Amino acid sequence: MAISTLANPAWAVKPLWCLLGPGGLGPAIFLCGRIVDKSWNINSSFSGVVVLAVSCHESYLVRILNSYNTGLALITTKEALLWTDGRYFLQATNQLSDRWRLMRMGEDPPVEVWIADNLSDEAVIGIDSWCISVDSAQRYEQAFLKKNQMLFQLSSDLVDEVWKDRPPNDATPVIVHPVEFAGCSVAQKMKQLREKLQHEKASGIIITALDEVAWLYNVRGNDVHYSPVVHSYAIVTLHGAFFYVDKRKVTTEVKNYMSESGIDIREYDMVQLDVSLLASGQLKGSAVNGSLHMEKDINVAEHSKIWIDSNSCCLALYSKLRPDQALMLQSPIALPKAVKNPMELTGLRKAHIRDGAAVVQYLAWLDNQDLTSRVLSRLPLPPCMGTPARDPSDAVAPLHAPILQFLPFSQPKSLLTGLNGRGCYPPCPF
Protein backbone atom coordinates (compact mmCIF):
# COMPACT_ATOMS: atom_id res chain seq x y z
CA MET A 1 0.00 0.00 0.00
CA ALA A 2 1.25 3.46 -0.86
CA ILE A 3 1.17 5.57 2.28
CA SER A 4 1.40 9.33 2.45
CA THR A 5 1.37 11.61 5.46
CA LEU A 6 -2.17 11.23 6.80
CA ALA A 7 -4.34 14.15 7.78
CA ASN A 8 -6.27 14.31 11.05
CA PRO A 9 -9.73 12.74 10.88
CA ALA A 10 -12.36 15.25 9.80
CA TRP A 11 -14.62 14.03 12.60
CA ALA A 12 -17.05 11.47 11.33
CA VAL A 13 -18.82 13.15 8.44
CA LYS A 14 -17.61 12.66 4.89
CA PRO A 15 -19.00 15.13 2.36
CA LEU A 16 -19.85 12.98 -0.66
CA TRP A 17 -23.16 14.68 -1.31
CA CYS A 18 -21.75 18.21 -1.34
CA LEU A 19 -20.19 17.37 -4.73
CA LEU A 20 -23.48 16.62 -6.42
CA GLY A 21 -24.61 20.20 -6.98
CA PRO A 22 -24.10 22.03 -10.28
CA GLY A 23 -21.01 23.90 -9.07
CA GLY A 24 -19.29 21.21 -7.06
CA LEU A 25 -17.82 19.03 -9.78
CA GLY A 26 -15.57 21.57 -11.50
CA PRO A 27 -13.39 22.43 -8.48
CA ALA A 28 -13.27 18.76 -7.48
CA ILE A 29 -12.00 17.65 -10.91
CA PHE A 30 -9.44 20.46 -10.86
CA LEU A 31 -8.14 19.26 -7.50
CA CYS A 32 -8.16 15.59 -8.49
CA GLY A 33 -6.44 16.00 -11.85
CA ARG A 34 -2.87 16.70 -10.76
CA ILE A 35 -1.85 17.15 -7.13
CA VAL A 36 1.47 18.27 -5.73
CA ASP A 37 1.88 16.60 -2.34
CA LYS A 38 3.99 19.17 -0.53
CA SER A 39 4.75 16.80 2.33
CA TRP A 40 6.61 14.55 -0.12
CA ASN A 41 7.82 17.28 -2.51
CA ILE A 42 6.89 15.15 -5.49
CA ASN A 43 4.47 15.59 -8.35
CA SER A 44 1.81 12.87 -8.16
CA SER A 45 -0.36 12.38 -11.20
CA PHE A 46 -3.69 11.00 -9.99
CA SER A 47 -6.06 9.18 -12.29
CA GLY A 48 -8.94 9.62 -9.89
CA VAL A 49 -10.12 10.03 -6.33
CA VAL A 50 -12.72 7.92 -4.53
CA VAL A 51 -15.00 9.76 -2.10
CA LEU A 52 -17.01 7.59 0.28
CA ALA A 53 -20.21 8.48 2.12
CA VAL A 54 -19.20 6.65 5.27
CA SER A 55 -17.65 7.83 8.49
CA CYS A 56 -14.25 7.29 10.05
CA HIS A 57 -15.99 4.48 11.93
CA GLU A 58 -17.12 2.63 8.75
CA SER A 59 -20.74 3.59 9.25
CA TYR A 60 -23.06 5.18 6.70
CA LEU A 61 -25.20 6.66 9.50
CA VAL A 62 -23.35 9.94 9.35
CA ARG A 63 -25.13 13.18 9.97
CA ILE A 64 -25.04 15.35 6.86
CA LEU A 65 -27.69 18.01 7.13
CA ASN A 66 -29.91 15.50 8.94
CA SER A 67 -29.94 13.03 6.05
CA TYR A 68 -28.74 9.44 5.79
CA ASN A 69 -27.15 8.27 2.58
CA THR A 70 -25.01 5.45 1.29
CA GLY A 71 -22.80 5.32 -1.76
CA LEU A 72 -19.53 6.55 -3.14
CA ALA A 73 -18.20 8.73 -5.92
CA LEU A 74 -15.28 8.28 -8.28
CA ILE A 75 -13.94 11.52 -9.73
CA THR A 76 -11.44 11.15 -12.55
CA THR A 77 -9.77 13.77 -14.71
CA LYS A 78 -12.47 13.23 -17.36
CA GLU A 79 -15.70 12.28 -15.63
CA ALA A 80 -17.49 11.69 -12.34
CA LEU A 81 -19.46 8.60 -11.36
CA LEU A 82 -21.80 8.03 -8.43
CA TRP A 83 -22.50 4.56 -6.99
CA THR A 84 -25.61 4.23 -4.85
CA ASP A 85 -28.18 1.57 -4.02
CA GLY A 86 -31.76 1.08 -5.16
CA ARG A 87 -33.23 3.36 -2.53
CA TYR A 88 -31.69 6.34 -4.30
CA PHE A 89 -31.89 5.46 -8.01
CA LEU A 90 -34.83 7.80 -8.63
CA GLN A 91 -33.47 10.62 -6.51
CA ALA A 92 -30.05 10.43 -8.16
CA THR A 93 -31.59 10.31 -11.65
CA ASN A 94 -33.60 13.45 -10.91
CA GLN A 95 -30.94 15.43 -9.06
CA LEU A 96 -27.58 14.62 -10.66
CA SER A 97 -26.30 17.09 -13.22
CA ASP A 98 -25.39 15.88 -16.70
CA ARG A 99 -21.73 15.81 -15.66
CA TRP A 100 -22.39 12.80 -13.41
CA ARG A 101 -22.99 9.20 -14.40
CA LEU A 102 -25.17 7.10 -12.12
CA MET A 103 -23.80 3.63 -11.34
CA ARG A 104 -26.44 1.34 -9.88
CA MET A 105 -25.17 -0.92 -7.10
CA GLY A 106 -26.14 -4.51 -7.80
CA GLU A 107 -26.42 -3.84 -11.54
CA ASP A 108 -23.21 -2.06 -12.57
CA PRO A 109 -19.67 -3.24 -11.70
CA PRO A 110 -18.33 -2.26 -8.26
CA VAL A 111 -16.04 0.76 -8.26
CA GLU A 112 -12.82 -1.25 -7.91
CA VAL A 113 -13.78 -3.47 -10.86
CA TRP A 114 -14.73 -0.43 -12.97
CA ILE A 115 -11.38 1.21 -12.18
CA ALA A 116 -9.46 -1.93 -13.09
CA ASP A 117 -11.36 -2.29 -16.37
CA ASN A 118 -11.51 1.34 -17.50
CA LEU A 119 -8.52 3.26 -16.17
CA SER A 120 -5.01 2.95 -17.50
CA ASP A 121 -2.17 0.72 -16.38
CA GLU A 122 -0.39 1.96 -13.25
CA ALA A 123 -3.22 4.40 -12.52
CA VAL A 124 -3.01 6.02 -9.09
CA ILE A 125 -6.30 6.26 -7.16
CA GLY A 126 -6.44 8.58 -4.17
CA ILE A 127 -8.61 7.83 -1.15
CA ASP A 128 -9.20 9.17 2.36
CA SER A 129 -7.80 6.36 4.47
CA TRP A 130 -9.97 7.38 7.42
CA CYS A 131 -13.09 6.41 5.49
CA ILE A 132 -12.23 2.99 4.10
CA SER A 133 -11.97 -0.23 6.04
CA VAL A 134 -9.01 -2.58 5.85
CA ASP A 135 -11.15 -5.21 4.12
CA SER A 136 -12.34 -2.75 1.49
CA ALA A 137 -8.84 -1.41 0.85
CA GLN A 138 -7.49 -4.92 0.37
CA ARG A 139 -10.36 -5.72 -2.01
CA TYR A 140 -9.48 -2.62 -4.05
CA GLU A 141 -5.80 -3.58 -4.17
CA GLN A 142 -6.61 -7.11 -5.24
CA ALA A 143 -8.68 -5.79 -8.16
CA PHE A 144 -5.90 -3.35 -9.12
CA LEU A 145 -3.27 -6.07 -9.48
CA LYS A 146 -4.05 -6.95 -13.08
CA LYS A 147 -3.02 -3.46 -14.29
CA ASN A 148 -0.51 -2.69 -11.57
CA GLN A 149 -2.71 0.15 -10.34
CA MET A 150 -2.18 1.69 -6.92
CA LEU A 151 -4.39 2.86 -4.06
CA PHE A 152 -2.85 6.00 -2.57
CA GLN A 153 -3.67 7.35 0.89
CA LEU A 154 -4.18 11.08 0.57
CA SER A 155 -2.44 13.43 2.99
CA SER A 156 -5.46 15.76 3.03
CA ASP A 157 -9.17 15.58 2.39
CA LEU A 158 -9.64 17.14 -1.04
CA VAL A 159 -13.37 17.53 -0.61
CA ASP A 160 -12.85 19.67 2.48
CA GLU A 161 -11.03 22.11 0.23
CA VAL A 162 -14.11 22.66 -1.92
CA TRP A 163 -16.79 22.41 0.78
CA LYS A 164 -16.47 25.94 2.14
CA ASP A 165 -19.85 26.12 3.90
CA ARG A 166 -19.55 22.85 5.80
CA PRO A 167 -21.86 22.78 8.86
CA PRO A 168 -20.04 22.84 12.22
CA ASN A 169 -19.94 19.77 14.43
CA ASP A 170 -22.16 19.96 17.49
CA ALA A 171 -20.57 19.16 20.84
CA THR A 172 -23.46 17.14 22.26
CA PRO A 173 -22.59 15.74 25.70
CA VAL A 174 -21.64 12.14 26.40
CA ILE A 175 -24.20 10.38 28.62
CA VAL A 176 -23.43 7.67 31.16
CA HIS A 177 -25.63 4.62 30.56
CA PRO A 178 -26.56 3.38 34.08
CA VAL A 179 -25.72 -0.20 34.94
CA GLU A 180 -29.34 -0.82 35.95
CA PHE A 181 -30.18 -0.46 32.25
CA ALA A 182 -26.97 -1.93 30.82
CA GLY A 183 -27.21 -5.00 33.02
CA CYS A 184 -23.42 -5.38 33.12
CA SER A 185 -20.77 -3.06 34.52
CA VAL A 186 -17.78 -1.75 32.59
CA ALA A 187 -15.49 -3.70 34.93
CA GLN A 188 -17.23 -6.97 34.03
CA LYS A 189 -17.08 -6.23 30.30
CA MET A 190 -13.40 -5.25 30.46
CA LYS A 191 -12.55 -8.43 32.37
CA GLN A 192 -14.20 -10.58 29.72
CA LEU A 193 -12.53 -8.64 26.92
CA ARG A 194 -9.06 -8.96 28.45
CA GLU A 195 -9.56 -12.69 28.88
CA LYS A 196 -10.17 -12.91 25.13
CA LEU A 197 -7.07 -10.81 24.44
CA GLN A 198 -4.99 -13.17 26.54
CA HIS A 199 -6.50 -16.20 24.82
CA GLU A 200 -5.43 -14.82 21.42
CA LYS A 201 -2.04 -13.70 22.80
CA ALA A 202 -2.86 -10.09 21.94
CA SER A 203 -1.61 -7.14 23.96
CA GLY A 204 -4.39 -4.77 22.96
CA ILE A 205 -7.36 -4.02 20.74
CA ILE A 206 -8.39 -1.00 18.66
CA ILE A 207 -12.16 -0.44 18.64
CA THR A 208 -13.57 1.84 15.95
CA ALA A 209 -17.24 0.79 15.65
CA LEU A 210 -19.38 3.40 17.40
CA ASP A 211 -21.89 0.92 18.82
CA GLU A 212 -19.10 -1.23 20.26
CA VAL A 213 -17.43 1.70 22.02
CA ALA A 214 -20.78 2.76 23.48
CA TRP A 215 -21.57 -0.79 24.64
CA LEU A 216 -18.15 -1.47 26.15
CA TYR A 217 -17.91 1.77 28.15
CA ASN A 218 -21.65 2.04 28.93
CA VAL A 219 -21.98 5.48 27.36
CA ARG A 220 -24.49 7.00 24.98
CA GLY A 221 -24.68 10.15 22.90
CA ASN A 222 -26.54 12.10 20.25
CA ASP A 223 -23.89 12.55 17.58
CA VAL A 224 -26.04 10.67 15.05
CA HIS A 225 -29.76 11.42 14.99
CA TYR A 226 -31.90 8.51 16.21
CA SER A 227 -28.85 6.39 17.02
CA PRO A 228 -27.49 6.88 20.57
CA VAL A 229 -23.77 6.74 19.79
CA VAL A 230 -20.79 9.02 20.36
CA HIS A 231 -18.14 9.77 17.73
CA SER A 232 -15.26 8.10 19.52
CA TYR A 233 -12.61 5.41 19.49
CA ALA A 234 -11.38 3.02 22.16
CA ILE A 235 -8.12 1.23 22.81
CA VAL A 236 -8.00 -1.48 25.46
CA THR A 237 -4.81 -3.21 26.57
CA LEU A 238 -4.19 -5.85 29.20
CA HIS A 239 -3.65 -3.11 31.77
CA GLY A 240 -5.20 0.06 30.42
CA ALA A 241 -8.19 1.54 28.61
CA PHE A 242 -8.54 4.71 26.54
CA PHE A 243 -11.54 6.70 25.31
CA TYR A 244 -10.95 9.10 22.39
CA VAL A 245 -13.61 11.78 22.15
CA ASP A 246 -14.04 15.51 21.68
CA LYS A 247 -13.44 16.68 25.25
CA ARG A 248 -16.03 19.40 24.85
CA LYS A 249 -18.57 16.59 25.16
CA VAL A 250 -17.18 15.34 28.48
CA THR A 251 -19.08 16.52 31.54
CA THR A 252 -17.78 16.34 35.10
CA GLU A 253 -20.00 13.31 35.68
CA VAL A 254 -18.52 11.49 32.69
CA LYS A 255 -14.98 12.47 33.70
CA ASN A 256 -15.45 11.04 37.19
CA TYR A 257 -17.18 7.95 35.81
CA MET A 258 -14.33 7.19 33.43
CA SER A 259 -11.71 7.76 36.09
CA GLU A 260 -13.48 5.39 38.48
CA SER A 261 -13.67 2.79 35.69
CA GLY A 262 -9.94 3.04 34.96
CA ILE A 263 -10.41 4.66 31.56
CA ASP A 264 -8.24 7.49 30.24
CA ILE A 265 -10.09 10.21 28.31
CA ARG A 266 -8.08 11.58 25.40
CA GLU A 267 -8.80 13.97 22.56
CA TYR A 268 -10.46 12.40 19.54
CA ASP A 269 -7.63 13.19 17.13
CA MET A 270 -4.97 11.66 19.41
CA VAL A 271 -5.98 8.15 18.41
CA GLN A 272 -3.56 7.96 15.48
CA LEU A 273 -0.57 8.89 17.61
CA ASP A 274 -1.62 6.48 20.35
CA VAL A 275 -1.99 3.61 17.89
CA SER A 276 1.61 4.25 16.84
CA LEU A 277 2.64 4.18 20.51
CA LEU A 278 0.64 1.00 21.03
CA ALA A 279 2.39 -0.63 18.09
CA SER A 280 5.80 0.20 19.54
CA GLY A 281 4.86 -0.82 23.09
CA GLN A 282 5.06 2.70 24.47
CA LEU A 283 1.41 3.56 25.14
CA LYS A 284 0.99 4.60 28.74
CA GLY A 285 -2.14 5.18 30.77
CA SER A 286 -2.89 7.05 33.94
CA ALA A 287 -6.45 6.52 35.15
CA VAL A 288 -6.80 3.34 37.21
CA ASN A 289 -9.65 3.22 39.72
CA GLY A 290 -9.48 6.95 40.25
CA SER A 291 -5.75 7.13 40.99
CA LEU A 292 -3.08 8.52 38.72
CA HIS A 293 0.04 6.59 37.89
CA MET A 294 2.18 5.75 34.88
CA GLU A 295 1.71 2.15 33.87
CA LYS A 296 4.99 0.37 33.41
CA ASP A 297 3.85 -3.09 32.43
CA ILE A 298 1.63 -1.79 29.63
CA ASN A 299 4.72 -1.71 27.42
CA VAL A 300 4.76 -4.80 25.27
CA ALA A 301 7.27 -6.54 23.09
CA GLU A 302 7.30 -5.45 19.47
CA HIS A 303 6.15 -8.85 18.30
CA SER A 304 2.89 -8.69 20.30
CA LYS A 305 -0.36 -8.81 18.36
CA ILE A 306 -2.83 -5.93 18.18
CA TRP A 307 -6.44 -7.04 17.59
CA ILE A 308 -8.47 -5.21 14.94
CA ASP A 309 -11.71 -6.02 13.17
CA SER A 310 -10.69 -5.55 9.53
CA ASN A 311 -14.31 -5.07 8.51
CA SER A 312 -14.65 -1.90 10.61
CA CYS A 313 -11.14 -0.65 11.40
CA CYS A 314 -10.13 2.17 9.06
CA LEU A 315 -7.05 1.95 6.89
CA ALA A 316 -5.49 5.01 8.55
CA LEU A 317 -5.14 3.27 11.92
CA TYR A 318 -4.23 -0.12 10.46
CA SER A 319 -1.38 1.56 8.57
CA LYS A 320 0.27 2.39 11.89
CA LEU A 321 0.73 -1.32 12.60
CA ARG A 322 3.18 -3.70 10.98
CA PRO A 323 1.40 -6.25 8.76
CA ASP A 324 2.61 -9.11 10.94
CA GLN A 325 1.47 -7.28 14.07
CA ALA A 326 -2.23 -7.01 13.24
CA LEU A 327 -4.49 -9.79 14.50
CA MET A 328 -7.40 -9.48 12.08
CA LEU A 329 -10.39 -11.28 13.55
CA GLN A 330 -14.03 -10.43 14.12
CA SER A 331 -14.39 -8.06 17.05
CA PRO A 332 -14.67 -9.93 20.37
CA ILE A 333 -17.34 -7.39 21.35
CA ALA A 334 -19.76 -8.30 18.56
CA LEU A 335 -21.13 -11.50 20.08
CA PRO A 336 -21.52 -10.45 23.74
CA LYS A 337 -23.16 -7.22 22.54
CA ALA A 338 -25.63 -9.21 20.45
CA VAL A 339 -26.51 -11.66 23.26
CA LYS A 340 -28.78 -9.58 25.46
CA ASN A 341 -28.73 -9.98 29.23
CA PRO A 342 -31.98 -10.07 31.25
CA MET A 343 -31.90 -6.33 31.99
CA GLU A 344 -31.39 -5.47 28.32
CA LEU A 345 -34.26 -7.78 27.33
CA THR A 346 -36.50 -6.02 29.83
CA GLY A 347 -35.52 -2.67 28.32
CA LEU A 348 -36.26 -3.94 24.81
CA ARG A 349 -39.74 -5.07 25.83
CA LYS A 350 -40.52 -1.73 27.46
CA ALA A 351 -39.25 0.13 24.39
CA HIS A 352 -41.50 -1.95 22.12
CA ILE A 353 -44.50 -1.18 24.34
CA ARG A 354 -43.81 2.57 24.16
CA ASP A 355 -43.19 2.39 20.41
CA GLY A 356 -46.35 0.35 19.87
CA ALA A 357 -48.38 2.87 21.82
CA ALA A 358 -46.95 5.69 19.68
CA VAL A 359 -47.79 3.84 16.45
CA VAL A 360 -51.37 3.16 17.60
CA GLN A 361 -51.77 6.79 18.64
CA TYR A 362 -50.52 7.86 15.22
CA LEU A 363 -52.79 5.47 13.33
CA ALA A 364 -55.77 6.75 15.33
CA TRP A 365 -54.84 10.28 14.32
CA LEU A 366 -54.41 9.21 10.68
CA ASP A 367 -57.85 7.58 10.58
CA ASN A 368 -59.40 10.91 11.51
CA GLN A 369 -57.73 12.79 8.64
CA ASP A 370 -59.65 13.73 5.51
CA LEU A 371 -57.64 12.20 2.66
CA THR A 372 -60.24 12.71 -0.05
CA SER A 373 -59.16 16.24 -0.91
CA ARG A 374 -55.41 16.21 -0.32
CA VAL A 375 -52.31 14.04 -0.46
CA LEU A 376 -50.86 13.32 2.95
CA SER A 377 -47.05 13.34 2.86
CA ARG A 378 -44.81 12.74 5.84
CA LEU A 379 -45.77 16.17 7.15
CA PRO A 380 -47.79 17.34 8.96
CA LEU A 381 -47.60 14.87 11.81
CA PRO A 382 -49.48 14.72 15.10
CA PRO A 383 -47.66 16.36 18.01
CA CYS A 384 -46.89 12.99 19.61
CA MET A 385 -44.77 11.91 16.63
CA GLY A 386 -42.18 14.65 16.81
CA THR A 387 -39.92 15.18 13.80
CA PRO A 388 -39.54 12.48 11.12
CA ALA A 389 -36.20 10.69 11.17
CA ARG A 390 -35.81 10.94 7.41
CA ASP A 391 -35.34 14.10 5.41
CA PRO A 392 -38.81 15.38 4.35
CA SER A 393 -37.36 16.34 0.96
CA ASP A 394 -37.21 12.62 0.20
CA ALA A 395 -41.02 12.69 -0.04
CA VAL A 396 -40.91 14.42 -3.42
CA ALA A 397 -40.62 11.07 -5.23
CA PRO A 398 -43.76 10.30 -7.25
CA LEU A 399 -46.30 8.28 -5.31
CA HIS A 400 -46.49 5.53 -7.92
CA ALA A 401 -42.75 5.31 -8.59
CA PRO A 402 -41.32 1.75 -8.65
CA ILE A 403 -38.93 2.17 -5.75
CA LEU A 404 -36.82 -0.84 -4.82
CA GLN A 405 -37.97 -2.61 -1.63
CA PHE A 406 -41.41 -0.93 -1.78
CA LEU A 407 -44.59 -2.11 -3.51
CA PRO A 408 -46.30 0.35 -5.91
CA PHE A 409 -48.34 2.84 -3.94
CA SER A 410 -52.09 2.22 -4.26
CA GLN A 411 -53.22 5.19 -2.20
CA PRO A 412 -51.62 8.24 -0.59
CA LYS A 413 -52.03 6.84 2.91
CA SER A 414 -49.65 3.99 2.08
CA LEU A 415 -46.74 6.44 1.90
CA LEU A 416 -46.70 6.43 5.68
CA THR A 417 -48.26 3.15 6.73
CA GLY A 418 -48.60 -0.51 5.89
CA LEU A 419 -46.22 -2.47 3.66
CA ASN A 420 -45.21 0.68 1.86
CA GLY A 421 -44.59 2.75 4.98
CA ARG A 422 -41.35 4.71 4.72
CA GLY A 423 -41.49 6.86 7.84
CA CYS A 424 -39.43 6.23 10.94
CA TYR A 425 -40.43 8.15 14.04
CA PRO A 426 -39.31 8.30 17.66
CA PRO A 427 -41.62 6.88 20.33
CA CYS A 428 -43.78 9.29 22.31
CA PRO A 429 -42.41 10.29 25.72
CA PHE A 430 -44.78 8.97 28.39
Order of alpha helices (4+ residues) and beta strands (2+ residues): beta-alpha-beta-beta-beta-beta-beta-alpha-beta-alpha-beta-alpha-beta-alpha-beta-alpha-alpha-beta-alpha-beta-beta-beta-alpha-beta-alpha-beta-beta-beta-alpha-beta-alpha-alpha
